[in-house]
Amino acid sequence: MTGSPAPTRRARSSGRATLADVAQAAGVSPITVSRALRGERAVAPDLVERVQQAAQLLGYVPDPAARALASSRSSHVAVLIPLFSNALFVDLLDAVQRSLLPAGYQTLIGVTHYDPAEEEALLRSYLLHRPAGLIVTGFDRTEAVRQLIAGSGVPCVHVMETVAAPGIYSVGFSQSDAGQAMTQHLLDCGRRRIAFAAAQLDPRTLQRLQGYRQAMQAAGLADPRLEWLNPQRSSLALGGALFEQIRREAPDADAIFFNNDDLAQGALLAALRLGVKVPDQMAVAGFNDLTGSDQMLPPLTTVRTPRSAIGAEAARMLMALMRGEAVTEPQLDLGFEIVRRGSS
């Protein structure tokens, strides 16, 4: 078949293009159209291209209700994240959606606010609609929610952390290893009184704290008085306040490792206001390499985390599970990178 597919008569009185219209225009069967638009590997690339061209020309939009009736499941994937206000999860969601949409899947986004009860309520609500798959953040949840996911039969991928456990699929990196590596970087820079400052105190933050403690203990420099843990939500303002508090109450501290870049950015702004020279008087490090960290004065040393890659790989893993394919690497560790800039 050469050239663009020709438009055909639309079967519905509403004028909406149907699966059969696309099949006729592409010169293939309706089941081939369905499989091609779902991204199934069994369909030859040239057929996929023909189907996509026909669908685009006709303005075809898959009917999620019809797909749900045919498969006993919808074309939706439920994605649960802790917060919308954290750019980390915005980047992850963007990558998930960019990967799922071309395969015909829509995302249902739920925000748990780090509340297990809220997560359970969201899951129960979404599972009533028989989603095609689930993406959830981390592993810290109630036993009731674990049983809910396991008993649903819905394929599930965990993101931002990995764990080796039968039947569990995950994409992320070691939060504790990243915390240890950043602390070791500060130690290698000659710092000895390294404070750890954190907010939110979610499970991944506490894993970074564990890595910090391991590095400080190995160096014989552990001191609980250098740990500053605040349950408030992370922000620039809180980072500035923590910086001032540490300078006031731990004047011998020569470095601060913040569990998130927005805290560290706030600390650098506070240092400018107070006339504290960074890194001469105080080294500052963050975590996640958020937007603007490379533009701070001085630019912020941080841990670069692969959240977009995590989102894309989690979506790909989930699509394989939804197609019933074997996943050869159920625990995918994408690593992290220490980005050294002027603040250390």
KOLVEX-432551 format. One record per residue (C-alpha): residue number from 1; residue in one letter; x negated, y, z. Coordinates in Angstrom, 3 decimals, m for minus. Example, Ala and Ser with C-alpha at 12.3 -4.5 7.8 and 13.67 -1.06 7.14 Angstrom:
% KOLVEX-432551
@tikol 1&vexlum a&X m12.300&Y m4.500&Z 7.800
@tikol 2&vexlum s&X m13.670&Y m1.060&Z 7.140
This chain:
% KOLVEX-432551
@tikol 1&vexlum m&X 0.000&Y 0.000&Z 0.000
@tikol 2&vexlum t&X m1.434&Y 3.347&Z m1.015
@tikol 3&vexlum g&X m0.544&Y 6.911&Z m0.118
@tikol 4&vexlum s&X 1.879&Y 8.009&Z 2.562
@tikol 5&vexlum p&X 4.974&Y 5.918&Z 3.266
@tikol 6&vexlum a&X 8.174&Y 7.262&Z 1.774
@tikol 7&vexlum p&X 10.979&Y 8.431&Z 4.036
@tikol 8&vexlum t&X 13.965&Y 6.098&Z 4.204
@tikol 9&vexlum r&X 17.612&Y 6.466&Z 5.127
@tikol 10&vexlum r&X 18.081&Y 6.689&Z 8.886
@tikol 11&vexlum a&X 20.390&Y 4.080&Z 10.293
@tikol 12&vexlum r&X 21.863&Y 6.080&Z 13.149
@tikol 13&vexlum s&X 24.599&Y 8.629&Z 12.681
@tikol 14&vexlum s&X 22.632&Y 10.922&Z 14.976
@tikol 15&vexlum g&X 19.896&Y 11.133&Z 12.352
@tikol 16&vexlum r&X 17.305&Y 9.753&Z 14.729
@tikol 17&vexlum a&X 14.720&Y 7.483&Z 13.108
@tikol 18&vexlum t&X 14.866&Y 3.867&Z 14.231
@tikol 19&vexlum l&X 12.356&Y 1.059&Z 14.531
@tikol 20&vexlum a&X 13.856&Y m0.465&Z 11.400
@tikol 21&vexlum d&X 13.296&Y 2.792&Z 9.504
@tikol 22&vexlum v&X 9.617&Y 2.754&Z 10.425
@tikol 23&vexlum a&X 9.334&Y m0.921&Z 9.480
@tikol 24&vexlum q&X 10.888&Y m0.281&Z 6.045
@tikol 25&vexlum a&X 8.685&Y 2.757&Z 5.394
@tikol 26&vexlum a&X 5.528&Y 0.896&Z 6.413
@tikol 27&vexlum g&X 6.477&Y m2.283&Z 4.580
@tikol 28&vexlum v&X 6.222&Y m4.476&Z 7.652
@tikol 29&vexlum s&X 8.591&Y m6.250&Z 10.021
@tikol 30&vexlum p&X 10.185&Y m4.489&Z 13.024
@tikol 31&vexlum i&X 8.277&Y m6.762&Z 15.413
@tikol 32&vexlum t&X 4.991&Y m5.658&Z 13.796
@tikol 33&vexlum v&X 5.999&Y m2.026&Z 14.304
@tikol 34&vexlum s&X 6.775&Y m2.727&Z 17.957
@tikol 35&vexlum r&X 3.480&Y m4.498&Z 18.532
@tikol 36&vexlum a&X 1.468&Y m1.874&Z 16.661
@tikol 37&vexlum l&X 2.943&Y 1.003&Z 18.648
@tikol 38&vexlum r&X 2.299&Y m0.860&Z 21.909
@tikol 39&vexlum g&X m1.377&Y m1.156&Z 20.968
@tikol 40&vexlum e&X m1.488&Y m4.956&Z 20.874
@tikol 41&vexlum r&X m4.814&Y m6.208&Z 19.557
@tikol 42&vexlum a&X m3.217&Y m8.943&Z 17.449
@tikol 43&vexlum v&X m2.111&Y m6.348&Z 14.878
@tikol 44&vexlum a&X m4.659&Y m5.625&Z 12.133
@tikol 45&vexlum p&X m6.097&Y m2.058&Z 12.159
@tikol 46&vexlum d&X m4.823&Y m1.295&Z 8.635
@tikol 47&vexlum l&X m1.292&Y m2.271&Z 9.665
@tikol 48&vexlum v&X m1.543&Y m0.127&Z 12.795
@tikol 49&vexlum e&X m2.556&Y 2.843&Z 10.643
@tikol 50&vexlum r&X 0.357&Y 2.289&Z 8.243
@tikol 51&vexlum v&X 2.826&Y 2.018&Z 11.100
@tikol 52&vexlum q&X 1.491&Y 5.149&Z 12.805
@tikol 53&vexlum q&X 1.668&Y 7.107&Z 9.536
@tikol 54&vexlum a&X 5.252&Y 6.007&Z 8.964
@tikol 55&vexlum a&X 6.257&Y 6.807&Z 12.550
@tikol 56&vexlum q&X 4.696&Y 10.257&Z 12.324
@tikol 57&vexlum l&X 6.296&Y 11.033&Z 8.965
@tikol 58&vexlum l&X 9.740&Y 9.985&Z 10.166
@tikol 59&vexlum g&X 9.385&Y 11.618&Z 13.568
@tikol 60&vexlum y&X 10.058&Y 8.296&Z 15.242
@tikol 61&vexlum v&X 10.208&Y 8.296&Z 19.042
@tikol 62&vexlum p&X 10.444&Y 4.876&Z 20.777
@tikol 63&vexlum d&X 13.624&Y 4.338&Z 22.756
@tikol 64&vexlum p&X 12.537&Y 3.487&Z 26.322
@tikol 65&vexlum a&X 15.991&Y 2.159&Z 27.205
@tikol 66&vexlum a&X 15.962&Y m0.284&Z 24.283
@tikol 67&vexlum r&X 12.444&Y m1.394&Z 25.155
@tikol 68&vexlum a&X 13.455&Y m1.966&Z 28.753
@tikol 69&vexlum l&X 16.428&Y m4.096&Z 27.661
@tikol 70&vexlum a&X 14.203&Y m6.165&Z 25.396
@tikol 71&vexlum s&X 11.473&Y m6.752&Z 27.930
@tikol 72&vexlum s&X 13.294&Y m6.426&Z 31.279
@tikol 73&vexlum r&X 10.846&Y m3.612&Z 32.002
@tikol 74&vexlum s&X 10.575&Y 0.028&Z 31.062
@tikol 75&vexlum s&X 7.767&Y 1.666&Z 29.124
@tikol 76&vexlum h&X 6.841&Y 3.717&Z 32.198
@tikol 77&vexlum v&X 3.740&Y 3.430&Z 34.320
@tikol 78&vexlum a&X 3.951&Y 4.742&Z 37.883
@tikol 79&vexlum v&X 0.848&Y 6.597&Z 39.079
@tikol 80&vexlum l&X 0.520&Y 7.465&Z 42.767
@tikol 81&vexlum i&X m2.002&Y 10.099&Z 43.859
@tikol 82&vexlum p&X m2.514&Y 11.837&Z 47.207
@tikol 83&vexlum l&X m2.390&Y 15.488&Z 46.060
@tikol 84&vexlum f&X m1.758&Y 17.652&Z 43.006
@tikol 85&vexlum s&X m3.781&Y 20.517&Z 44.466
@tikol 86&vexlum n&X m7.064&Y 18.574&Z 44.181
@tikol 87&vexlum a&X m8.658&Y 19.007&Z 40.739
@tikol 88&vexlum l&X m10.165&Y 15.546&Z 41.146
@tikol 89&vexlum f&X m6.756&Y 13.911&Z 40.708
@tikol 90&vexlum v&X m5.687&Y 16.303&Z 37.956
@tikol 91&vexlum d&X m8.668&Y 15.149&Z 35.872
@tikol 92&vexlum l&X m7.875&Y 11.514&Z 36.620
@tikol 93&vexlum l&X m4.202&Y 11.929&Z 35.671
@tikol 94&vexlum d&X m5.084&Y 13.691&Z 32.446
@tikol 95&vexlum a&X m7.304&Y 10.778&Z 31.396
@tikol 96&vexlum v&X m4.650&Y 8.208&Z 32.349
@tikol 97&vexlum q&X m1.975&Y 9.958&Z 30.316
@tikol 98&vexlum r&X m4.227&Y 10.484&Z 27.283
@tikol 99&vexlum s&X m4.918&Y 6.740&Z 27.268
@tikol 100&vexlum l&X m1.343&Y 5.545&Z 27.853
@tikol 101&vexlum l&X 0.626&Y 7.844&Z 25.549
@tikol 102&vexlum p&X m0.761&Y 6.534&Z 22.220
@tikol 103&vexlum a&X 0.245&Y 3.021&Z 23.327
@tikol 104&vexlum g&X 3.831&Y 4.146&Z 23.948
@tikol 105&vexlum y&X 3.737&Y 4.394&Z 27.745
@tikol 106&vexlum q&X 5.011&Y 7.314&Z 29.803
@tikol 107&vexlum t&X 3.704&Y 8.204&Z 33.259
@tikol 108&vexlum l&X 5.793&Y 8.601&Z 36.395
@tikol 109&vexlum i&X 3.690&Y 10.628&Z 38.822
@tikol 110&vexlum g&X 4.214&Y 10.364&Z 42.558
@tikol 111&vexlum v&X 2.397&Y 12.439&Z 45.198
@tikol 112&vexlum t&X 1.965&Y 10.685&Z 48.546
@tikol 113&vexlum h&X 0.364&Y 13.537&Z 50.544
@tikol 114&vexlum y&X m1.780&Y 10.863&Z 52.242
@tikol 115&vexlum d&X 1.389&Y 9.675&Z 54.028
@tikol 116&vexlum p&X 1.903&Y 5.867&Z 54.053
@tikol 117&vexlum a&X 5.648&Y 6.253&Z 54.641
@tikol 118&vexlum e&X 5.947&Y 8.619&Z 51.688
@tikol 119&vexlum e&X 3.966&Y 6.216&Z 49.518
@tikol 120&vexlum e&X 6.261&Y 3.344&Z 50.488
@tikol 121&vexlum a&X 9.377&Y 5.381&Z 49.686
@tikol 122&vexlum l&X 7.986&Y 6.357&Z 46.275
@tikol 123&vexlum l&X 7.036&Y 2.794&Z 45.440
@tikol 124&vexlum r&X 10.427&Y 1.411&Z 46.398
@tikol 125&vexlum s&X 12.106&Y 4.050&Z 44.240
@tikol 126&vexlum y&X 9.881&Y 3.425&Z 41.220
@tikol 127&vexlum l&X 10.059&Y m0.349&Z 41.453
@tikol 128&vexlum l&X 13.860&Y m0.179&Z 41.148
@tikol 129&vexlum h&X 13.262&Y 0.961&Z 37.562
@tikol 130&vexlum r&X 10.955&Y m1.992&Z 36.781
@tikol 131&vexlum p&X 7.896&Y m0.039&Z 35.620
@tikol 132&vexlum a&X 5.534&Y m1.737&Z 33.208
@tikol 133&vexlum g&X 2.591&Y m1.085&Z 35.524
@tikol 134&vexlum l&X 1.240&Y 0.709&Z 38.586
@tikol 135&vexlum i&X m1.854&Y 2.794&Z 39.280
@tikol 136&vexlum v&X m2.470&Y 3.568&Z 42.954
@tikol 137&vexlum t&X m5.222&Y 5.445&Z 44.770
@tikol 138&vexlum g&X m7.537&Y 3.464&Z 47.019
@tikol 139&vexlum f&X m6.659&Y 0.613&Z 49.359
@tikol 140&vexlum d&X m5.557&Y 2.298&Z 52.581
@tikol 141&vexlum r&X m1.871&Y 1.426&Z 52.853
@tikol 142&vexlum t&X 0.479&Y m0.455&Z 55.125
@tikol 143&vexlum e&X 0.877&Y m4.218&Z 54.971
@tikol 144&vexlum a&X 4.495&Y m3.660&Z 53.938
@tikol 145&vexlum v&X 3.371&Y m1.712&Z 50.875
@tikol 146&vexlum r&X 0.759&Y m4.333&Z 49.998
@tikol 147&vexlum q&X 3.450&Y m6.999&Z 50.093
@tikol 148&vexlum l&X 5.767&Y m4.765&Z 48.099
@tikol 149&vexlum i&X 3.199&Y m4.430&Z 45.305
@tikol 150&vexlum a&X 2.243&Y m8.110&Z 45.360
@tikol 151&vexlum g&X 5.847&Y m9.292&Z 45.375
@tikol 152&vexlum s&X 6.966&Y m6.985&Z 42.571
@tikol 153&vexlum g&X 5.074&Y m8.874&Z 39.883
@tikol 154&vexlum v&X 4.161&Y m5.503&Z 38.325
@tikol 155&vexlum p&X 0.503&Y m5.267&Z 37.190
@tikol 156&vexlum c&X m1.417&Y m2.873&Z 39.449
@tikol 157&vexlum v&X m4.810&Y m1.156&Z 39.242
@tikol 158&vexlum h&X m6.420&Y 0.670&Z 42.180
@tikol 159&vexlum v&X m8.555&Y 3.738&Z 41.470
@tikol 160&vexlum m&X m11.388&Y 5.703&Z 43.139
@tikol 161&vexlum e&X m12.609&Y 2.651&Z 45.070
@tikol 162&vexlum t&X m13.494&Y m0.937&Z 44.243
@tikol 163&vexlum v&X m13.146&Y m4.156&Z 46.203
@tikol 164&vexlum a&X m13.944&Y m7.778&Z 45.417
@tikol 165&vexlum a&X m10.757&Y m9.681&Z 46.247
@tikol 166&vexlum p&X m8.784&Y m12.327&Z 44.344
@tikol 167&vexlum g&X m6.020&Y m10.862&Z 42.191
@tikol 168&vexlum i&X m7.011&Y m7.246&Z 42.894
@tikol 169&vexlum y&X m7.966&Y m4.916&Z 40.024
@tikol 170&vexlum s&X m9.858&Y m1.700&Z 40.677
@tikol 171&vexlum v&X m11.867&Y 1.050&Z 38.985
@tikol 172&vexlum g&X m14.018&Y 3.482&Z 40.955
@tikol 173&vexlum f&X m17.328&Y 3.733&Z 42.759
@tikol 174&vexlum s&X m18.780&Y 3.272&Z 46.225
@tikol 175&vexlum q&X m17.873&Y 6.320&Z 48.298
@tikol 176&vexlum s&X m20.196&Y 5.223&Z 51.101
@tikol 177&vexlum d&X m23.142&Y 4.721&Z 48.712
@tikol 178&vexlum a&X m22.540&Y 8.191&Z 47.304
@tikol 179&vexlum g&X m22.493&Y 9.709&Z 50.797
@tikol 180&vexlum q&X m25.700&Y 7.892&Z 51.671
@tikol 181&vexlum a&X m27.402&Y 8.980&Z 48.442
@tikol 182&vexlum m&X m26.607&Y 12.668&Z 48.965
@tikol 183&vexlum t&X m27.812&Y 12.542&Z 52.576
@tikol 184&vexlum q&X m31.007&Y 10.837&Z 51.418
@tikol 185&vexlum h&X m31.482&Y 13.590&Z 48.834
@tikol 186&vexlum l&X m31.345&Y 16.218&Z 51.587
@tikol 187&vexlum l&X m33.768&Y 14.167&Z 53.684
@tikol 188&vexlum d&X m36.125&Y 13.949&Z 50.714
@tikol 189&vexlum c&X m35.964&Y 17.746&Z 50.468
@tikol 190&vexlum g&X m37.438&Y 17.898&Z 53.983
@tikol 191&vexlum r&X m34.216&Y 18.554&Z 55.894
@tikol 192&vexlum r&X m33.908&Y 16.921&Z 59.299
@tikol 193&vexlum r&X m30.921&Y 18.486&Z 61.070
@tikol 194&vexlum i&X m28.308&Y 17.664&Z 58.456
@tikol 195&vexlum a&X m24.702&Y 18.354&Z 59.420
@tikol 196&vexlum f&X m21.734&Y 16.573&Z 57.833
@tikol 197&vexlum a&X m18.639&Y 18.772&Z 57.485
@tikol 198&vexlum a&X m15.343&Y 17.317&Z 56.308
@tikol 199&vexlum a&X m11.659&Y 18.112&Z 56.003
@tikol 200&vexlum q&X m8.503&Y 16.082&Z 55.268
@tikol 201&vexlum l&X m10.214&Y 12.972&Z 56.743
@tikol 202&vexlum d&X m8.668&Y 10.598&Z 54.237
@tikol 203&vexlum p&X m10.158&Y 7.096&Z 53.824
@tikol 204&vexlum r&X m12.601&Y 8.126&Z 51.075
@tikol 205&vexlum t&X m13.891&Y 11.007&Z 53.199
@tikol 206&vexlum l&X m14.511&Y 8.608&Z 56.080
@tikol 207&vexlum q&X m16.399&Y 6.279&Z 53.731
@tikol 208&vexlum r&X m18.664&Y 9.187&Z 52.749
@tikol 209&vexlum l&X m19.169&Y 9.862&Z 56.457
@tikol 210&vexlum q&X m20.192&Y 6.228&Z 56.891
@tikol 211&vexlum g&X m22.816&Y 6.626&Z 54.168
@tikol 212&vexlum y&X m24.100&Y 9.819&Z 55.817
@tikol 213&vexlum r&X m24.426&Y 8.024&Z 59.137
@tikol 214&vexlum q&X m26.292&Y 5.119&Z 57.571
@tikol 215&vexlum a&X m28.874&Y 7.444&Z 56.009
@tikol 216&vexlum m&X m29.333&Y 9.471&Z 59.191
@tikol 217&vexlum q&X m29.642&Y 6.348&Z 61.349
@tikol 218&vexlum a&X m32.204&Y 4.834&Z 58.976
@tikol 219&vexlum a&X m34.232&Y 8.045&Z 59.279
@tikol 220&vexlum g&X m33.914&Y 8.010&Z 63.092
@tikol 221&vexlum l&X m32.128&Y 11.370&Z 62.984
@tikol 222&vexlum a&X m28.504&Y 10.470&Z 63.793
@tikol 223&vexlum d&X m26.751&Y 12.934&Z 66.101
@tikol 224&vexlum p&X m22.950&Y 12.935&Z 66.605
@tikol 225&vexlum r&X m23.132&Y 16.653&Z 67.425
@tikol 226&vexlum l&X m23.902&Y 17.269&Z 63.729
@tikol 227&vexlum e&X m20.557&Y 15.839&Z 62.589
@tikol 228&vexlum w&X m17.819&Y 18.423&Z 62.036
@tikol 229&vexlum l&X m14.507&Y 16.759&Z 61.196
@tikol 230&vexlum n&X m11.400&Y 18.858&Z 60.615
@tikol 231&vexlum p&X m8.015&Y 17.269&Z 59.717
@tikol 232&vexlum q&X m6.797&Y 20.356&Z 57.841
@tikol 233&vexlum r&X m6.485&Y 20.343&Z 54.066
@tikol 234&vexlum s&X m9.718&Y 21.141&Z 52.247
@tikol 235&vexlum s&X m10.053&Y 24.738&Z 50.977
@tikol 236&vexlum l&X m12.535&Y 27.532&Z 50.282
@tikol 237&vexlum a&X m11.390&Y 29.354&Z 53.398
@tikol 238&vexlum l&X m11.903&Y 26.320&Z 55.615
@tikol 239&vexlum g&X m15.354&Y 25.767&Z 54.107
@tikol 240&vexlum g&X m16.338&Y 29.307&Z 55.024
@tikol 241&vexlum a&X m14.988&Y 28.883&Z 58.547
@tikol 242&vexlum l&X m16.871&Y 25.594&Z 59.015
@tikol 243&vexlum f&X m20.087&Y 27.190&Z 57.770
@tikol 244&vexlum e&X m19.761&Y 30.030&Z 60.282
@tikol 245&vexlum q&X m18.918&Y 27.600&Z 63.105
@tikol 246&vexlum i&X m21.898&Y 25.365&Z 62.390
@tikol 247&vexlum r&X m24.263&Y 28.348&Z 62.166
@tikol 248&vexlum r&X m22.929&Y 29.577&Z 65.497
@tikol 249&vexlum e&X m22.751&Y 26.306&Z 67.437
@tikol 250&vexlum a&X m25.575&Y 24.332&Z 65.816
@tikol 251&vexlum p&X m28.160&Y 27.004&Z 64.966
@tikol 252&vexlum d&X m30.885&Y 24.405&Z 64.424
@tikol 253&vexlum a&X m28.988&Y 22.745&Z 61.544
@tikol 254&vexlum d&X m30.991&Y 23.125&Z 58.339
@tikol 255&vexlum a&X m28.514&Y 21.552&Z 55.874
@tikol 256&vexlum i&X m24.784&Y 20.921&Z 55.582
@tikol 257&vexlum f&X m23.311&Y 18.128&Z 53.486
@tikol 258&vexlum f&X m19.653&Y 18.965&Z 52.791
@tikol 259&vexlum n&X m17.294&Y 16.163&Z 51.831
@tikol 260&vexlum n&X m15.770&Y 18.220&Z 49.000
@tikol 261&vexlum d&X m16.936&Y 20.950&Z 46.650
@tikol 262&vexlum d&X m14.232&Y 23.447&Z 47.597
@tikol 263&vexlum l&X m15.514&Y 23.402&Z 51.186
@tikol 264&vexlum a&X m19.086&Y 23.794&Z 49.952
@tikol 265&vexlum q&X m18.104&Y 26.640&Z 47.619
@tikol 266&vexlum g&X m16.449&Y 28.424&Z 50.532
@tikol 267&vexlum a&X m19.626&Y 27.908&Z 52.573
@tikol 268&vexlum l&X m21.775&Y 29.499&Z 49.863
@tikol 269&vexlum l&X m19.462&Y 32.520&Z 49.765
@tikol 270&vexlum a&X m19.696&Y 32.791&Z 53.561
@tikol 271&vexlum a&X m23.490&Y 32.592&Z 53.349
@tikol 272&vexlum l&X m23.479&Y 35.549&Z 50.953
@tikol 273&vexlum r&X m21.283&Y 37.562&Z 53.339
@tikol 274&vexlum l&X m23.479&Y 36.720&Z 56.332
@tikol 275&vexlum g&X m26.768&Y 37.239&Z 54.536
@tikol 276&vexlum v&X m27.862&Y 33.627&Z 55.097
@tikol 277&vexlum k&X m30.407&Y 32.611&Z 52.466
@tikol 278&vexlum v&X m29.533&Y 29.338&Z 50.720
@tikol 279&vexlum p&X m31.464&Y 27.065&Z 50.581
@tikol 280&vexlum d&X m34.305&Y 28.764&Z 52.518
@tikol 281&vexlum q&X m32.392&Y 29.029&Z 55.781
@tikol 282&vexlum m&X m29.700&Y 26.461&Z 55.084
@tikol 283&vexlum a&X m29.263&Y 23.889&Z 52.335
@tikol 284&vexlum v&X m25.696&Y 23.220&Z 51.179
@tikol 285&vexlum a&X m24.361&Y 20.200&Z 49.285
@tikol 286&vexlum g&X m20.906&Y 19.157&Z 48.129
@tikol 287&vexlum f&X m19.069&Y 16.269&Z 46.545
@tikol 288&vexlum n&X m17.198&Y 15.762&Z 43.207
@tikol 289&vexlum d&X m18.831&Y 18.504&Z 41.071
@tikol 290&vexlum l&X m15.622&Y 20.488&Z 40.720
@tikol 291&vexlum t&X m15.144&Y 23.354&Z 38.268
@tikol 292&vexlum g&X m17.164&Y 26.401&Z 39.262
@tikol 293&vexlum s&X m19.767&Y 24.585&Z 41.350
@tikol 294&vexlum d&X m22.448&Y 25.225&Z 38.726
@tikol 295&vexlum q&X m21.546&Y 28.943&Z 38.734
@tikol 296&vexlum m&X m21.969&Y 29.564&Z 42.452
@tikol 297&vexlum l&X m24.819&Y 31.672&Z 43.863
@tikol 298&vexlum p&X m26.911&Y 29.630&Z 44.125
@tikol 299&vexlum p&X m25.459&Y 26.807&Z 41.984
@tikol 300&vexlum l&X m24.166&Y 23.983&Z 44.174
@tikol 301&vexlum t&X m25.943&Y 20.653&Z 44.624
@tikol 302&vexlum t&X m23.267&Y 17.968&Z 44.564
@tikol 303&vexlum v&X m22.228&Y 14.401&Z 43.751
@tikol 304&vexlum r&X m20.795&Y 14.114&Z 40.254
@tikol 305&vexlum t&X m17.951&Y 11.598&Z 40.260
@tikol 306&vexlum p&X m16.571&Y 10.012&Z 37.064
@tikol 307&vexlum r&X m12.875&Y 10.716&Z 37.685
@tikol 308&vexlum s&X m11.957&Y 11.114&Z 33.996
@tikol 309&vexlum a&X m13.737&Y 7.883&Z 33.122
@tikol 310&vexlum i&X m12.021&Y 6.188&Z 36.074
@tikol 311&vexlum g&X m8.625&Y 7.300&Z 34.760
@tikol 312&vexlum a&X m9.347&Y 6.125&Z 31.215
@tikol 313&vexlum e&X m10.774&Y 2.758&Z 32.285
@tikol 314&vexlum a&X m7.948&Y 2.162&Z 34.756
@tikol 315&vexlum a&X m5.413&Y 2.793&Z 31.994
@tikol 316&vexlum r&X m7.225&Y 0.407&Z 29.654
@tikol 317&vexlum m&X m7.425&Y m2.265&Z 32.345
@tikol 318&vexlum l&X m3.746&Y m1.838&Z 33.142
@tikol 319&vexlum m&X m2.729&Y m2.080&Z 29.482
@tikol 320&vexlum a&X m4.626&Y m5.359&Z 29.210
@tikol 321&vexlum l&X m2.797&Y m6.679&Z 32.272
@tikol 322&vexlum m&X 0.556&Y m5.516&Z 30.912
@tikol 323&vexlum r&X m0.166&Y m7.410&Z 27.674
@tikol 324&vexlum g&X m0.973&Y m10.519&Z 29.663
@tikol 325&vexlum e&X m4.643&Y m10.490&Z 28.674
@tikol 326&vexlum a&X m7.469&Y m11.718&Z 30.885
@tikol 327&vexlum v&X m9.576&Y m8.987&Z 32.510
@tikol 328&vexlum t&X m13.179&Y m10.144&Z 32.637
@tikol 329&vexlum e&X m14.324&Y m7.455&Z 35.080
@tikol 330&vexlum p&X m11.534&Y m6.850&Z 37.635
@tikol 331&vexlum q&X m13.751&Y m4.636&Z 39.840
@tikol 332&vexlum l&X m15.273&Y m1.917&Z 37.666
@tikol 333&vexlum d&X m17.840&Y 0.275&Z 39.435
@tikol 334&vexlum l&X m18.603&Y 3.368&Z 37.330
@tikol 335&vexlum g&X m21.181&Y 4.783&Z 39.730
@tikol 336&vexlum f&X m21.942&Y 8.432&Z 40.555
@tikol 337&vexlum e&X m24.709&Y 10.990&Z 39.990
@tikol 338&vexlum i&X m26.584&Y 13.287&Z 42.366
@tikol 339&vexlum v&X m26.688&Y 16.698&Z 40.691
@tikol 340&vexlum r&X m29.462&Y 18.789&Z 42.193
@tikol 341&vexlum r&X m29.011&Y 22.537&Z 41.823
@tikol 342&vexlum g&X m30.241&Y 25.629&Z 43.614
@tikol 343&vexlum s&X m28.409&Y 25.170&Z 46.909
@tikol 344&vexlum s&X m30.780&Y 22.394&Z 48.087
